[in-house]
């Protein structure tokens, strides 16, 4: 790993930007219709519980990333196989988010620009950021954190003053019972975006004060979860359930409806600015974790040498991952959560924690037996 160090505030900012990332752009929780906000809050609760698994693993192995301590827990060869699997998983997630980013820009502003050109520009920017190091990415995050919140307050104020909010669209609460909400929670909101905190198992060793890790991460998750919930409430209240569930990008539809004093309108630029910033940080974190993990497992002293070939792989995957956007979304909602997110975010870390717990308990028992003998 590089010798980078970040402070607690920088980690907090990066977590908020990462978690909000593309979750605000898409209709998160739309399967629960007007109860999307309940599914998101349940996902936040589940995500916080899952993060405690990652944190406990971090407490056992504070100075090394996931790809290193998995070899200590599961053995060298099995551990390496699991580590390589996580690298592929992070690369795949980076490619999915890159496709989301490219599709939105291609379908709204750059309608005549090929998807590969848009994705190329983003991945080259991210590779440049990786070359500068994680500390630089964290510092850039501090700057854009303020920019995003300024845009959010302006956008929220304009939506309110435009009279777009109709709270009756949020009723009736739990019209179809708990089943749609629980189904959305288990197959969507617990994994995306909250379960994606698994990527920070590669980042936490950079924190300069390990004692603050737990509350910084939980705080970042809670703030981003509240922001995503508020966004879902605004989208449902402004658009209604029918449009909210059908729209690929509900927030864009909401912002497009802003009209104030026959002068302030067509504020899609706010959405696009957030899209570029959120997309950059989301893809960067996944991509950095994959590059750092590959360098760790395969013994590369200079991890930046891997950024170009792995960046090309992410770019190629983002284009070939699906033949069209509808197929891409369907795959992301029906296939990825069950076959990728649940195993890599919840099942494998849970097994690793159980093995680590028994191994560390055994070591403590052996130490306690040695001490009386020495005396």
N, C-alpha and C positions, 0 to 999 in steps of 0.2 A: 504494500500500500504506500501511497505517497505520504510525505510527512506533513500533511495538512492538519490544521487545527481550527475549529470554528467555535464560537461562543454560544451560549444558550439561546440568545435572542435570534441569532442567525439560523440556528436549527429550527426554532419555532416558526420563523418566517418561511423557510423552505418547505416545512411540513404543510403549512396553510396553503401555500401556492400549489404544492403538489396535489394535495387532497382536493382542492377546488378544481384545479386543472380543467379537465374536460367534463367533470361531473355537472358543472353549472350549465354547460352548453347543451347537453342532451336532456331529454325528458326523463330524468331519473325517477324511478318509482311509478312510471305511468301505468304499469299493470294494475296498480291499486286505485287508479282513476283519481277522484277528488281526495282520496285518503293517502295520496303519495307522501305527504308530509309525515304521516304516522309511520309508513314503511321506512322512510329515511331516518327518523329518530330511532326506530328499532335497529336499523343497520348501524347507526352510530353506537348504540349500546353494545351490540354484538361485536363491533369493531374494536371498542375499548377493551372488551374482555379478551379478544384474540391478541391485541397488542401486548397484554400482560404476559402472554406466552413468550413473545419475542423479547420482552424486557427481562424476563427471568433467565433466558438463554444468554442475554447480554451481561447480566450480573455474574454468570459463571465464567464468561470469556470476554472480558471488557476490552482487551487490547487487540482483538482479532475479529475479522468479519465472518459472516456466515460460511463462506466457502472454505475458511480455515478451520473453524471449530466443528464443522460437520465431519471433518476427517478425524478429529480427536474423539468425537462421540461415536461415530459409526464404523471407525476403522479407515485405514488409508484408501483402499480401493473402492469400497462401497461409498465412503464419504466423497471421494472424487467424482464418482458417478452421479451422486445426488447434487454435488456442487455444479457439475457441468449441466445438469438438468435445470438448475436454477438460472444459470447463465442464459440458456436457450429461452427459458420462460421470460426473463427480463427483456431479452431482445424481441421476443414476440409481442410483449406488452408495448414496448416502444414503437414497434411497427404498427400496431393497432391504433395507438393514439396519433401517430403521424398520418395514418389514413384518415382518421376523423378530422384532423386539422386541414389536410389537403382537400378533402371532399367539401367541407364547408366553404372554404375560400373559392374553390372551383365552381361551386353552385350558386354563389352569391355575387362576388365582386369580379373575380377573374374567370368569367364564363368562357372566354375564348382561349384560355391558357391551359395547356395539358397538365394533368395531375402530376406527372413525373417532374415537371419543371418546378412547381410549387414545393413539392416534397424535397427536391434537390436543394433548393435554397435554404429550407429549414434545417435539413440534416447537416449541410456544410457549416451553418452557423453554430449548431450544437457541437460538431467536431472541433471547431475553433474554441468554443467554451471549455471543452474537455481538455484541450491542449494547455489552456491557461491554468487549469487545476480547480479543485472543488472549492477552495477558499474564494476564488474569484466569482464562481457561480453563486455562492452564498452572499457575497457582498452585492452583487447585481440584484439578488433577490430582495435585499433590504431596501434598495432604491425603488424597485417596481412594486413592492408591497404597499408603499404610500400611494403610488400612482393608481393602483387598482382600487384602493379604498376611496380615494377621491372620486374616481369614475363611478363607483358603486353608489356613493351618497348622492351625487348629481343625478344619476339615472333613477334612483329610488324616488327622489324628490319630484322629478319630472313625471314619472308614472303616476304618483299620487295627485299632483296638480292637474294632470290631464284627465282625471276622472275615470281611469281605466279599471280601478279596483272595484269588483263587485263580490263582496264576501258571501253572498247567497250561493255563488258557484261552488263554495266549499261544503255546502250541505246537500243531502243529509250525510252526516258522519257515519261511517261503517254501514253504508246502505246495503251492501252485500255480505255483511258479517266480517269476521276476522280472516276468513280463508284467503281472499285475494291479497290482503295485507301481509299475512304470514308467508304466502307463496312468493311474493315480491321480495320480502325480506331475505328469505333463504336462498333464492336464486339470483338475486341482484344486489340489493343495497348493503348486505354484510360484506360482500366481496368488492364491490365497486362503489365508492372509492376506498372505504375504510380498511378492508382486508389487504389492500395494496401497500399498507404500511410495512409489509414484509420486506420491501426493498430497502427500508432503513436499517435492516440488520447488517447491511453493507456500509452504512454511513455513520452509525452511532460511535464506532471507535474513534472518529475524528473529533468528537465533543471534548472540549478541554476540561470540563468539570462533570465527571460521570455521575455525581450525586444528583444533578439536576435533570438527568435524562428522562426519568419517569414522568415528572410533572410537566416538563416542557413538551414532550410528545403527546401526552394526554390533553394538555391545554390546546395544542395546535389542532388536534383532531376534533375537540369539542367546538372550537371557534369555527373551523371549516364546516363542521356538521350543521351548526346553527345557520351559517351563511347559505348553505345548500338548501336547507329546509325553508328559509325565508324566500329564496328564489323560487322554489316549487310552489309555495303558497301564492306568491305574486303571479306566477304563470297561470295557475288554475283560476285564480280570481279574475285575471284580466282576459283570458282566452276562453274559459269554460272547459268543461271536461272533454267534450268531443274534439275540439281543436288541439288541446293539450296532449291527448293520447295519440293523435294522428301526426302532429308536427315532428319533423326530424330534429328541429332546433327551436323549441318553444320560446326560449329567451329572446331569440332574434325576432320571432313573430310579435312578442310583447313590445320590444323596443321599437319595432317598425310602426306600431300603432300610436306612438307618442306624437301628440299634436297640441301645441300650446300657443295661444294668441295668434293663430294663422302665420306664425313666424318660425317657431322652434319645432322642427319635424325632421324626419329622415336621419335619425341619430344612430344609424347602423354602425357608424364609425366607432362609437363607444364599444359596441359588441366586438367589432373586428380587432380593436386594440387589445381587449382582454383576451380574445382568442389567440393572438400571436404570443402574448406574454404567458398565458396559462399553458398553451401548447408547448412553448419552449421549455418551461421548467418541468413539466410532466415528462416529456420525452427525455430531457437531459438527465433526470434522476435515474430513470430506468436504464438509459444507455450507459451512464457512468457506472452504475452497479454491475452491469454486464461486462464492461471493459475491465474494471478493477478486479472483478471475480476471475475473469479469464487470465489476467496477468498473475493473479495470486496462485491459481491452480497450475498453470503451465510455466511458472517461474520466470516471467518477463520482468526484468528490473525496471524498464521504462515502459509503463503501460500505454503511453501515447502512441507507440508503434502499432497498437492494435486498433486504434480509433478509426483509421481510414477503411481497412478491410471490413471491420464489423459495422461501420456506418453504411458501407455499400450494401451489406447484407440486410440491414434494416430497411434501407431504401427499396431494394428489390422486393423484400417481403411485403412492404406496405402497398406496393403496386399489384402484386400477384395474389395477395391474401384473399381477394374476392373479385368476382367479375364485375360487380356493381355495388352501389352503396346499400341497397336493400339486402343483398346477400351478406354483406359485411355486418350489418346491424343484426340480422337474424342469427348469424354465427356467434356474435358477441353476447346475445341474450340467451340462446338456447344450448349452445355447445360449450363455449369457453368456461362459464361458471362451474359446470358439473365436472368436466374433464381436466380443467387446468386450475382454476381459482381455488376450489375446495381442497384439492390435494396439496398444492404448493403454499397456500395461505394458512390452512388450518390443520389438515391431517398430518403432513410430514413434520411441521414444527412441533405438534403435540407429541408425536412419537420421539422426536429428538429430545424434547424436554424431559420426558419420562426416563429415557436412557441416561441423560446427563444428571438427573436427580439421583438415581441409584448409584451411578459412578462416583459422584461427588460425596454422597453419604458414605460409600464404602471407603473412600480416601480418608474422610474424617475419622471413621472408626479405626482405621489402621494407624493414623497419627495418634489418636487417643490411647491406643494400646502400647505404642512405642514409648510414649512419654513416661508412664510408670516404670517400664523396664529400664529406661535410662537413669531414672532416679535411683 
